[in-house]
Amino acid sequence: MSVVYWILILNLWILKATSLQAGSRTVLREIGSNNGGGAGSYPKDYAVELNITNFDEVLKDTPATYAIVEFFAHWCPACRNYKPHYEKVARLFNGPEAVHPGIILMTRVDCALKINTKLCDKFSVGHYPMLFWAPPTKFASAGWEPNQAKSEIRLIDDGRTAERLLNWINKQIGSSYGLDDEKFENEHLPSNISDPGQIARAIYDVEEATTTAFDIILVHKMIKSETRASLIKYLQLLVAHHPSRRCRKGSAEVLVNFDDLCPPDMWSSDRHEVATNNVKGVLSNFQICGKEVPRGYWMFCRGSKNYTRGFSCGLWVLMHSLSVRIEDGESQFAFTAICDFIHNFFICEECRQHFYEMCSRVTSPFSKARDFALWLWSAHNEVNERLMKEEASLETGDPKFPKIIWPPKQLCPSCYHSRGSKDKGSSQIEWDQDEVFKFLISYYGNTLVSLYKEKGFLAEEGTKATLDDLVASTNAVVVPLGAALAIALASCAFGALACYWRSQQKNRKYYHQLHSLKNI
């Protein structure tokens, strides 16, 4: 094996170890290892431990609407006695098994640690424990003073027991949560039928779905010699057009290293099983959407039952978001990339066959992005029509999110010229396809990423990362010119990655593919 290979593996191992030490990934997972006292003295930890190194990052990144920060000292008896109360409430809101996920992020900062001295001083911590409430981003790079006017950070002055803290929360947000609430019981999920702004929360689900799909591919060892090219093509589409910058970056890291880690000749007949296992081991070190994903729960795509919506919903939102971001010259590439990806890597056999059958009915190549976006929209409605009938007869659907023809009139009245009888389906509706396309662009384009724009997670206008060489990143597939330009205009966060890649190009046999592509 090459020296570069081992250096890369060593760097990935160091990065992984460092991220675990920093504790930033605890926002995704329940914290189960640190129980504070002796064995069994406290229930499992759900609150997220923060320190000065990850405080701003975690609070900026969380999809939660609100956050609570508890400042405490581990030597404080009152703090130790309060911890079980705090954890009872945190159980409701934190971690993959949260009863009410994505609403409140409950965190704590240990002021007894020297690393946190300045952080605790910024919030004028004068006694333990002290609890603060605010939208998460208001905590980042901020502080609090006792008589500060117009601060959005509020001191929680009535939360000394679990019951009192939860009552305080309920008063703030008009909820009726109880300490005995269990997951998927008494859910009050917002409808997405009449409020177009709800899709903004799906940006987190798109990241979750991307990571889940990648994990499924690795767990089920689905990367083989015959599926390798379709995965590369799909990764190229994600690098250019994924709505999340960190997923674009993570996909680029996988793509840039793909030929070194998974060369085409590694699946020789006598080493097929070994090669498949090696792929899983090596690629599992990559975090395709960054260290904060998966979070373990869904936001927009959360169902009212534990077996409804979720991954399939997130994957559909991702595909629609890709369809409205491509250029005309990329439409056929995007079509084949998505069809081949579903055919090779979507693990539900019946769904995969149905989708590929719809792909097979397309006889002429797409030349316009509009046509591809409308085809995907029509295909989604065809799937919904089929599932509407099946779920009605078997009673397997989500009662709060039944399958419907999309978009409903409440979301896009201008999309409808007229409508036939209610049970006739999409084919009986006279659609204004120009208005439908406008809706798709607005809904899955601008509105979907609006939360990330507010939080500054999208690349700024005018920033460039010279990833032009990434266009020729593999010798199996070359992306079209439109995708190449999109990659070249990607976030400046890819700069270091591009430099590394460029330094390797001198010794790679397919370096001249880029020049060939530019002459097309």
N, C-alpha and C positions, 0 to 999 in steps of 0.2 A: 504494500500500500504506500501511497505517496506521503511525503512529509506534510504536505498541505492538509491531507485528510486528517492526520493525527493532531495537527495543530488546531484544526477546526473543532474536532471532537473535544479536545482539552478546553478550548475556549467556551464551548457550549456547557461543559460540565462546571466550569468556574462560574459562568453567568447564572446557571441554575442554582448552585449552592449559595451564591451571593443574594439572589432574589429571595431565597427561602429564609436566609438570616435576617434580611431587612424586614421581612414580615408583610410585604405589600400584598402578597397573594392571600392573606387572611381575609380580605374583604370578600373573596369568592367562596371560601369554605368555612364551615363551622370550626371554631377553635376548640379542639377536643383534648389537646395534650396538656394544657396548663390549667390545673384545677385549683390553684391558689393555696390550698392547705394540704392536709394529709389526704391519703387515698379515700375517695368517696365522701369527702367533707362538703363538696359542692356539686351541683349538677353540672352537666356539660357546659362549657363556655360557648356562648353565642355572640357576645359583644366582641367587636373588633378592636384588638390592641393597636394603638397608634403610638408613634413617637415622632420626633422632630424630622426624621428622614423621610417619612411617608405621609405625614399629616395632610399637607396640601394636595398631594397627588391623589390619595384615596378619596378625599372629600370632593375634589373636582370631578373625579371619574364616576362616582356612584350614580346609578340611575334613580336612587331614592329621591323623593320629593323633599323630605325633611331629614335632619340629622340631630342626634343628641350626643353630646360629648361629656363624659364624666371625667373630671380631674380628681385623682385620688392618690394615696400613698400606700404602698403595699404593707408598710409597717403599722398602719393606722387600724386599731381595733374596730372603730366605727365603720371604716371602709370594708373590712373583712365581713362584718355583720350585715352590711348593706348589699354585698355582692349577690347573694341568692335572690334578693328582691329584684335587683337590676336584671339578672339573668332570666328571671321569669317573664319579664316584659320583652327582653331581647329575643327570646325564643319565638315570639310571635312575628318578628320582623326580619331577623337576620338568618342568613345561610340558605342552602339549597332546600331544606325542609321547612322553611318559614311558612307560617300560616297565612300571613298577609305580606308577601314579598314586595319589594320595590317601593315601599311607602316611607319607611323610616329606617335610616342606618344608625344603629346604636353602637357607640364606640367608647373607648376609655383611654386615658393617658395617665401613666404612672409618674407623678411629679417627684417621687423619691429617687428616680434615676437622674443622674447628673446630665445626661444627654437632653433631658426635657426641661431643664431649668429655665431657659429663655422662653420656651413655648408656654410654660405655666405662668411666667411673669407677664407675658403679653395678654393673658386673660385674667390678670389680677387675682389669681387664686390665693385666697386668704384663709380658707379652712377646707377641710376634707370631710366628705366628698362634696364637690360642687358640680352641678349639672347645668348645661347650656343647651338651648334649642334654637335652630335657625335652618333655612335652606342650606344644603351642604356647601355650595360654592361661597356662601357668605363667611364661612369659617376660614377658607383658604387665604393665606397672606393677610390675615386680619387679627384683631384682638378685641378686648372688651374692658371697659372701665365702669366702675359702679354708677357714676352719675352721667354716663355718656348719653347724649341726646340723639334721637333718631337712629339708634342702632337696631339692625334687624336680628342681632343676636340677643336672645332673652335668657335671663337666669331663671331656672325652674326652682321655684321657692316652695313647692308643695309636692315633693316626690320621695318622701322618706320611706315609704313602703311600696311594694309592687302595686297594690290596689290604688294608692293615691297617685302614683306616677302615671298609671294607665288612665285614671280618671282625668288627670291634667291633660294628657294627650288627647283624649276624646273631646274635651272641651275646645281644644285648639283647632281641631280639624273636623268637628261635627260628626265624629264616628261613634260607634257603640261597641268597640272591641271589648272582649272579656278574657280574663286570664286562662279560662278553660277552653277557649276556641281551639278547634282542630282544623287541620288543612282541608280545604274545599267544603267546609260546612259554613252555612250562613254567609256565603260570598256576596259581596256587593260590587261586582265587576262592572266597569263602565261599558256601555254599548259603543261599538264602533260604527253603527249604522248611520247616525245622524251628526256625528262630530268628526270632521275631517282631521282635526288636530290630534286625534288619538294615535294616528299613524306615527307621529314623532317619537313615541315611546318604542316603536318597533326597531329603531336603530340598534338598540341593545339586543333585540331578538335576532336581527340579521347577523350580528357578531356571534351570538350563541349558536345559531344554526350552522354558520361556517365552521366553527370549532367542532361542533357535534358531528358534522359530516366528515371532517378530517379524522376525528377519533374513530368513527365507525369504519372508515376505510382501513385504518391501521389495525384495529382490534380484529377485524375479520380478514385481514391479510389479502386485501383486494387489489393491491398493486402487483400486476404481473406483466409479462412481456406483451401480452395482447391488450392490456388496459393502460399501459404506461403513457402512450401518446395522447389518449383522451384526457388523462389527468393533467398533463403538461399544458394542453390547450386550455383547459378550464382555469388552471392557475394563471395563465397569461391574461385571460379575461378578468380575473379578480384583481390582478396587479394593476390593470389599466382602469377598471371601472367600479370596483367595490365601493360602496358608499362610505365605508369606514376607513379612515386613513391608516389605522393600526393594522387592519386586516390586509390592506394593500401592501403595507410594509412587510408583514409576516409572510404573505404569499410570495413576495419578491425574494425574501430570504430562502424560502423553500425552493423556488424556481432557480435561483442563481446557483444553488448547490446541488441541484437535482442530478445532473450528469455525473458529478463526482461521486455522489453517494449512491445513486441508482443507475449505473451505466447500462446501456442496452444489452451488453453481452453477459450480464451477471446471471441471466436466467438460462444458462446452458443446461442441456438435458440432464447432466449428471449432478447438477447442483441446484435444481429448481427449488426444492424445499428449503435449503439453507439460504438461498437468495431471498426468498419471501420472508423468512424470519429476520434476516439482516435488515431488510427495508423497514420493517416495523420497529426494530430497535433503534435504528439511526434516526428516522424521521420523527420518532416520538419525542426527541429532544427539542424539536421546533414548536413554538407556540404561535400558531398561524394568525391569531388575532391579539397577541400580546399576553403578558403575564396575568392580567386581570380577568381573562376570559378562559374557561367558562365560569359564569357566576352561579350556575346551578338552578336558575329559575327563569321564567318568562315574564315579560311585561305586557305588551300589546297582545301577544299570542297565548297568554295564560287562559286556560279553559276553566270551566266551573267544576270539572271532574279531572282526576289525576291522569286519565288516559285520553283526554281530548285536546285537540289543537297542539300547541307546543312546537315540536320540530318541523312537522309538515307545514304549518303556518309560516314559521320563520323562513323556511326554504322557498316557499312561494313568494314571500315579500322580497327576498334576495333576488330571485330571478326577475321579478318585475322591476326592481330597482336597476338591475343591470340592463334591462331592455330599454329603459328610457335614458341611459347615459351613453350609449354607443353612438357612433357616427354612421352615416349611410354606408360607407365602404366597409364597415365592420359587421353589418347585419347578418350576412350569411355565415361568417365566422362565429358570431355569437350563437346563432341558431344551432349549428353543428356542435359547438362546444357544450351547450346546455343539454341538447338531446343525447349526445354521447356520454356525458357525465351521468345523467339520470339512468341511462341504459346500463352502464357499467358499474355504478356505485350506489344506486338507491336500493336499499336492501329489501324493501317491500316488493315481492315478486309481482303481484297482481297490478299494483300501481305502476311499477316500472314498465310492464308490458303495455298497459293502457297508454301511458305517455309516449312510448316509442311508436306505438301504432299511429298516434296523432302526428308524430314527426314524419312517419313514413308516407302519410297522405300528402305531404307537401311535395309538389312535382317541379316547381320552378324555383331557382335560387332567389333569395331575398336581395334586393338592391337598395331598399330604403329602410332606415331604422324604424320609421313609422309603421311599415308593414309588419316587421318582426314584432314590435311591441303590441300591435293589435292582434296578431296571430296568437301570442302568448296569452293575452287577455281572453280571447275567444276559447283557447284551449282550457284555461282555468275554469271558465263558465261551463264548458262541456263536462269537465270533471265534477263540478258542483252539481250539475243536473243529474248525473249518474248517482252520485253519493246521496243526494236528496231523497231519491227513491229508495235506495238501499237502507239508509238510516231510518227512514219513516217506517219501513216494514219490520226492521229488526230492532228498532228503538235503541240504536247505538250512538246516536248523535249527541251533541252537546245541547241541552235544552235552552241554554242562555245564548248560544251562538249557533243557531241552525244554519245549514248551508243555504245560501241565497244566490240569486243572479246578481252579478257585480258590474258596475256600482249600482246601489239602490237609488231610487229617485231622491231620497232625502239628501244624499251626498252629491248627486249630479243631475238635477232636473233637466239641464240643457242637453244631457246625453240622449234623451228620449224624444223621438218624434211621436211615437204612439206605442201602445202596448196591447198585446192580445190578452186572452184570459190568463189568469194567474198561474195556472198549472201547465201552460204550454212551453215554458222555458225560454231560454235566450233566443232561440231561432225564430220565435214568434214576435219578438220585439223589433220595432223599426228603430234602429240605433242611428244617431248622428255620430258617425265615426270620427269626424274631425273634433267634435266636442269630447268624445271618449279619449282620444289621444291627448288632448289638452289636459283632461283630468288626470290621466296616468302620469304625465310629466309633472304636474303640480303635486300630486299625491305621493307618488313613489320617488319623485325627484326632490323638489325643494322642501316640501313639508317633512318628509322622512328624515332629512338631515338637519332640521331646524334646531333641535336641542343641542346638537354638536356644534352648530354655528354659534349658539349662545355661549357655550362653554369654551369656545376657541379650539376645538379638537380638529377642525378642518384646516387644510393648508391655506395659507394666506394667498391672496391674489398676487401674482407676479413672482412668487417663489418658485425656483426651478431646481430639480435634482437631475443631474446629467446621467440618466439611466438609459441612454440611447443604446448602449451596448447590450442591455438586458434583452433587447428585441431578439437577438440571436443567442438566447441563453441555453438552448438545447438543440441537438441535431435531429430531433424527431419532428418538431413542428416549428414553423416560423409565424409569428403574429402578423396580421395585415398592417398596412401603413398607418391606418387610423389609430390602432392600438399602440403602435410605436410612438406616435406623437403624444398620445395620452400618457404613456409611461414617462416620456421625456419631461412632461410638465407636472409630474407627480410631486409629492411633498418633499421639501428639502431635508426631511428626516432620513431620506434614503441616501444622502450624500456619501456617508462613510461606506455604505454598502457598495455604492457604485464605484468608488475608488478601489476597493478591494477587487471587485470584478474586473475592472479595467486592467489592473496589474496582472491578472491571470490570462488575459486575452492573447498575449503574445505567443503563448505556447499552445493555443487551442486551434484545432484544425478547422473549425467552422467560423473563424473570425470574419471571413469575407462574406458571410451570409448577409450581414448588415448592408454592405455595399450593394449586393445584388438586390436586396429589398428596396433600397432607395431608387433603383433604376426602373422599378416596375411602373 
